[in-house]
Structures are given as C-alpha cells and as structure tokens.
Amino acid sequence: MGEVIEGLKLEQRHGKARVRVGRVWRDSNSGVHSFVEWNVSVSLLSHCLPSYFRDDNSAIVATDTIKNTVYVKAKESQKELSAEDFGIGLAKHFTSFYSQVTAAIVKIVEKPWERVSLNGQPHNHGFKLGSEKHVTEVALTKSGALKLTSGIDGLAVLKTTKSGFEGFFRDKNTLLPETRERMLATEVTASWRYQYDSLSSIPSKPLYFSDRYWDVHKSLVETFFGPPKEGVYSPSVQSTLYQMAKAVLSRFQDIESIQLKMPNIHFLPVNLSIKDGPPIVKFDDDVYLPTDEPHGSIEASLSRVQSRL
C-alpha cells in the first residue's frame, strides 16, 4: 500500500541484495563439519517517506547495516539451521528491532554444496558443488503475519524413452509429427508455499525445512521417472507436471500450493543424407541433436481449495 504525497502515490522499499555468506558448524565430538553458502537479499518496508521528499534520512536503516546484520545473525547461529529458519530469524529481527519497519522480505538462494563420499564413507569436512539450488522467501509483518515459500531452481532431468506427444491440435502451420517414442528433458523450477502463517506455527524440529526440501525433491524426481526398471509413460509435459505437483500435495499436508515451470528441452532426431544417395545417418532412436532454444514453455500451479496461492 502506498502513501499519497503532494497528490501522488508513492510505494517504496529498500534493502540489501546479494549478500553472500558462508557458515561452518564444527562438531567437536564427532569431528564432522557442516557448511552452507547463502546468497541473501533483504527488503524492508518502513516509514521513511521524509527521505524521499524532505531530505530527511533519520528513519532509514542503512543498507550497509542490513548487510552487516546478515553476518551478525550468521555468527549468532551456533547450531546448523535451514535457509528458511535463517530467513525467519532475519525477518523477525528487522520487524521487531526497528520501530519504523513494518515488514521484511528475505530471499535466500543456497548454493548446492554436497558432502563428499570417498570409498562409500562420508567425508568429515569435504564438499563438492552440486547442481540445483534450494531457494526460499520469507515475508513477515510487524504484526506477525508470515508467508513462507521454498523451492528448487535448476533441477535438470531427462529420460530417453517412455514419452510421447499425440492428438494435439493441428492447422496449416503444424509440421510436428505425432510420436509415442521420444526423449523428455526439462529443467524444473519449483516453488511451494507452506501453510504456516505465523511465527508460533513454525515447526520447532531442527532442520525441519531442510528435510522437507529433500522430501519434495525426492517426490518430484520419483514421479518424473517412475519405477527404476519400467519407468512411467508421459503423454505430455503437461500431464507429467500435473502428476508431479499432485504427488507433492498428496504427500505433504503442510504444503498448500505448488508452482512448477518445466520447459520442454528438445533433442532433435539426426538424419543425414546426400542427394540421390543412401543415408549417411538414419535415425533409429539413437542419435540426437541437443538444443536449448527455442524450447517449449510449460508452467502451472496446483493448490488446495481455498489456499492462498
């Protein structure tokens, strides 16, 4: 909601973006280290309108202060915690410590560092970089109203069979042949909203949201691929997307809505021939030309009835 100033409506917020922080937790008993790397962005909604039209900065929380607070709160976190819990803690600080701040929005992208295993044994302090990223956004008002979303960015998956596309609408511009045998590849972007709407409703179990992230990750992957031996047939990206979203809502009652973006990344059949000669390469579901653009764009949201998508 904006404020009317000199007959004009002003909506504003300020903050600090892309604050990078790494945090190590060392277990002195086991010798095992835990590590996260977060990219944190904070936006504050506050009563600092005089800074816009009166040159009065007295109510502004300096963005350098916001940056420093991220590191202070990381230092104060003596036990390993999830990106969601760290974001909630930051938002709670900004909305409670500063009287002029009415709401805080904290976005965190977690870099996918994964513990290394050597000869089947997890390494105590060794990590390698993975692929998809864990993301979260916390929106908290001074009154305690909470909106918490989490997600996955960049989950690249591919299967070499059990996919087709038939019966689609055709017109004079349609050249695509129908098929029951094709590759299916996509890079999933998932975002889900939790039902928790206040600080008091947040689960107290340590690393609850980290565990839930991997639960959802597993559900999406299992639904996309199907059983290891026989797989599952996909009649369209749309159908697979729906089954993936439905599986998440069916398995996890604390998630009230989920949005999936699944571009159809094409692998084109390769046929090579010369004029009036035999084929050099005849496609037999074996040789493909990988492409990333143009690609199909498919996205949808699925929510429980009366949810706040």
Secondary structure as UniProt FT lines:
FT   STRAND          3..5
FT   TURN            6..7
FT   STRAND          8..10
FT   STRAND          14..26
FT   TURN            28..30
FT   STRAND          33..46
FT   HELIX           50..53
FT   TURN            58..59
FT   HELIX           63..76
FT   HELIX           83..97
FT   TURN            99..100
FT   STRAND          101..110
FT   STRAND          113..118
FT   TURN            119..120
FT   STRAND          121..129
FT   STRAND          133..141
FT   TURN            142..143
FT   STRAND          145..159
FT   TURN            172..173
FT   STRAND          184..194
FT   HELIX           199..201
FT   TURN            206..207
FT   HELIX           208..225
FT   TURN            228..230
FT   HELIX           237..251
FT   TURN            253..254
FT   STRAND          255..261
FT   STRAND          267..269
FT   STRAND          272..273
FT   TURN            275..276
FT   STRAND          279..281
FT   STRAND          288..290
FT   STRAND          299..303
FT   TURN            305..306
//
